[in-house]
Structures are given as structure tokens and as C-alpha cells.
Amino acid sequence: MPEKFDGKRLMNLLLKLRKTGNPAIPGQVVRIDADVQTLETEIAAAEAQMNALAYRLYKLTDEEIRLVEQG
């Protein structure tokens, strides 16, 4: 069974790479960090779009939407 790969493990691996003697690795890590940030932004935007569609589908009022988002 493959080992669970989560955000915490990824961050630990990235932090280890920053301490390497290989001069190419830190630049690669910086690019990966930027890619991760971009993906997080894209995921948040897609999630907001899906939420908006669900709110329209269920015809939620502004007050109901506030309650859902306050969770």
C-alpha cells in the first residue's frame, strides 16, 4: 500500500531539499512552491464557482449563503 502523501509530508520534503548541497535544487523548490500557490488559487476559484452554482441550484437566499459559509 502506498504511503499517504499529504500537505505536511510534502512540506517536510521540500524543507529537506532546501538544505541540500545541490545548487539546482533550491531553484526547483522555489518553482514548485510557486506552482503550489498557483494551484491553491485555482482550486479556491473553482470551489467558489461550484459553491455559487450550488447556491443557485438550491435557490439559497443571501442569508442562507452566509450561514453556509460561516459553517
N, C-alpha and C positions, 0 to 999 in steps of 0.2 A: 504494500500500500504506500503511495507516495506521501512524503512528509507534507504536512499542512503548510501552505505558503500564505502568510498574511502580511499586513502592513508593517507590523512590528518586526517581523523577521526580515523583511525587505530593508527596512531602515537600518537594522543591525548590520546586514551585509554591506550596505552602502557605506556605513561609517567605517567598517573594516577596510574597505577599498581605498578610502581617503588616506589611510595611513601607510599605504604601500610605497615601495621604492620605485615602482614603475612610473615614469613621468607622464605616460599617456593616460593612466587610469583616472587621476583627478578630473581631467577634462571630460572624460567619458561620463563620470559620475555627475558632473555639473549638467551635462546634456540630458542625462537620464532624469535628474531632478526636474529640469525644465519640462521634459516630456510628461512626467508625472503630474506636475502642476497644470499643464495644458489639458491633460485627460480629466483631472478633477474638475476643471472649469467646464469642460464639455459635458461631463456626467451631470453636474449640477444644473446646467442649462436644459439638458434632455429631461431630467427629473422634473424641473419646473414646468416644462411643456406637457409632460404626461399628467402632472397634477392638474394643470389648467384644463386639459381635456376631460379628466375625470370629474372635476368640479362642474364643467358644463354638462357632461353626460347625466350627472345626478341632479343637475339644476340647483346647486347649493347657493344659498344667499351669501352675501359678504360676511355676515356674522357667523354662519356655519363654517365658512372657509377659515376665518380667524380661529375658531375653536379647533378645527382640524390641525391647523399649522402650529398652534400652541401646544398640541398634543398631550 
